[in-house]
Amino acid sequence: MTRILEPNGHTAECNQHTINYETALEAYRLLWPNYCTVCNAVGGFHSSYDPSPAGVSLSPGSYPDFDPCSACILRGICPRCGEQHTIDQDSDTCECLNCRWKDDDWSCVAPQQWDWCSCWELTPEEEETLAQELEAARATWAEDQETIDSVLNYVDFE
């Protein structure tokens, strides 16, 4: 089955994902016009790292890490409503007393554009065609190389 790409280089399904994302983001912006665009109302940045030093035979693994957003949380501003001094940090989770944003509730954050586009991935049929084209190119290159070698054997460069 061959994918049909639209003029922008994406499939109809991928374009629909983009439209859905943009629609959801616009609705979020209308509801929460002062949300933090630095962290997308997440309140910070999630990451993970492997603490094992390179070259040491420790089992690989990773630890989660979270860095609070310097544009909102570290200034006492709610990532969603933008109000200052409304974050209650006395409990296990941060919560805004104004809009009820919570740092552990993903429904509170702005819509995220995840890596769902797979338009660049090859289908099995495309992989097979590419493999055949590559093999044909290698054969042509080998023939060309033999011709070059035979010419070089008869040419005196001095």
For each residue, the residues with C-beta under 8 A, 3 or more apart:
1: 123 125
2: 123 125 126
3: 11 119 123 126
4: 11 12
5: 9 10 11 119
6: 9 10 11 12 15
7:
8: 15
9: 5 6 119
10: 5 6 14 15 18 117 119
11: 3 4 5 6 14 15 119
12: 4 6 15 16
13: 16 17
14: 10 11 17 18 116 117 118 119
15: 6 8 10 11 12 18 19
16: 12 13 19 20
17: 13 14 20 21 116 117
18: 10 14 15 21 22
19: 15 16 22 23
20: 16 17 23 24
21: 17 18 24 25 111 113
22: 18 19 25 26
23: 19 20 26 27
24: 20 21 27 28 111
25: 21 22 28 29 110 111
26: 22 23 29 30
27: 23 24 30 31
28: 24 25 31 32 35 110 111
29: 25 26 32 33 35 110
30: 26 27 33
31: 27 28
32: 28 29 35 41 80 81 82 99 110
33: 29 30 82
34: 81 82 83
35: 28 29 32 40 41 79 80 81 82 110
36: 39 40 41 43 69 71 72 77 79 80 82
37: 40 110
38: 69 70 71 72
39: 36 42 43 44 45 69 71 72 73 79
40: 35 36 37 109 110 112
41: 32 35 36 79 80 101 108 109 110
42: 39 45 46 69 79 109
43: 36 39 68 69 72 73 79 94 101 103
44: 39 66 67 68 69 73 103
45: 39 42 66 67 69
46: 42 64 65 66
47: 64 65 66 67
48: 62 63 64 65
49: 62 63 65
50: 60 61 62 63
51: 61 63
52: 56 58 59 60 61
53: 56 58
54:
55:
56: 52 53
57:
58: 52 53
59: 52
60: 50 52
61: 50 51 52
62: 48 49 50
63: 48 49 50 51
64: 46 47 48
65: 46 47 48 49
66: 44 45 46 47
67: 44 45 47
68: 43 44 73 74
69: 36 38 39 42 43 44 45 72 73 74 79
70: 38 73 74 75
71: 36 38 39 74 75 77
72: 36 38 39 43 69 75 77 78 79 82
73: 39 43 44 68 69 70 76 77 79 87 94
74: 68 69 70 71
75: 70 71 72 84
76: 73 84 85 87
77: 36 71 72 73 82 83 84 87
78: 72 81 82 83 84 86 87 96 98 99 101
79: 35 36 39 41 42 43 69 72 73 101 109
80: 32 35 36 41 96 99 101 108 109
81: 32 34 35 78 86 96 98 99 101
82: 32 33 34 35 36 72 77 78
83: 34 77 78 86 96 98 99
84: 75 76 77 78
85: 76
86: 78 81 83 96 97 98 99
87: 73 76 77 78 94 95 96 97
88: 91 94 95 96 97
89: 94
90:
91: 88 94 95
92:
93: 102 103 104
94: 43 73 87 88 89 91 102 103
95: 87 88 91 100 101 102 103
96: 78 80 81 83 86 87 88 99 100 101 102
97: 86 87 88
98: 78 81 83 86
99: 32 78 80 81 83 86 96
100: 95 96 108
101: 41 43 78 79 80 81 95 96 105 108
102: 93 94 95 96 105 108
103: 43 44 93 94 95
104: 93
105: 101 102 108
106: 109
107:
108: 41 80 100 101 102 105
109: 40 41 42 79 80 106 112
110: 25 28 29 32 35 37 40 41
111: 21 24 25 28
112: 40 109
113: 21
114:
115:
116: 14 17
117: 10 14 17 120
118: 14 121
119: 3 5 9 10 11 14
120: 117
121: 118
122: 126 127 130
123: 1 2 3 126 127
124: 127 128
125: 1 2 128 129
126: 2 3 122 123 129 130
127: 122 123 124 130 131
128: 124 125 131 132
129: 125 126 132 133
130: 122 126 127 133 134
131: 127 128 134 135
132: 128 129 135 136
133: 129 130 136 137
134: 130 131 137 138
135: 131 132 138 139
136: 132 133 139 140
137: 133 134 140 141
138: 134 135 141 142
139: 135 136 142 143
140: 136 137 143 144
141: 137 138 144 145
142: 138 139 145 146
143: 139 140 146 147
144: 140 141 147 148
145: 141 142 148 149
146: 142 143 149 150
147: 143 144 150 151
148: 144 145 151 152
149: 145 146 152 153
150: 146 147 153 154
151: 147 148 154 155
152: 148 149 155
153: 149 150
154: 150 151
155: 151 152
156:
157:
158:
